[in-house]
Amino acid sequence: MNLKVPQNIYPLSRQSAIDQLEFVPGIWVNGKYYWMHNSSEKVIFEEELIIKVKLELIHSKIRFSSIYVSSHSVHPKEIKVLGMYYFSNVNQDHLAFISPTGKKIFHISKNNIFLVNAQFKGELLKEYTTVPVWSAYTDQIWSSVPAGTLKYQPMAKGPAASILAVKMTIHSRETCKLNSWAISGSNKNELLSMEQALLKNPLAFPFEK
């Protein structure tokens, strides 16, 4: 698939391209899932978990988020941190798809292409899906809610969302960190170059090799 998009022939909006792509973090634990709507912190009392999200200002074309999950339970927990990306204009016609060889997610909309990815302890994405926006917050994103397994759908057209899931074991009194980012550009090579530069950026990954 050719990932080059046409040049913009209209004046640029005051809103940058990357700001059009919304990010909503979430978590799956013990057969239930929770989304963080318009909030940078969420406490799940019944699971003794706290989720915090910090947005890092790294580059005008990059939205970089750090998700911290802290456990106050005395028992280890198997969880999945979730990340959903979709356009703020839900009427916007675009294509969201997964590149299985590159293990990345792409969104194409009009004059822009976006790369979406995440990293936990040096490991990049292994589980992801794309869905219509109207089913993004429902059980339809899962092949099994009790097991926390996303339904694999490699492509969605129209108002669509991409969802990633990263599995981790969190121990008592431990805090785990997941990094996720979206990058905007005009072609695939530009996006991949920017991502490589980001992964080498000590400000983005100060303690990770």
Disulfide bonds with the S-S distance in Angstrom:
none
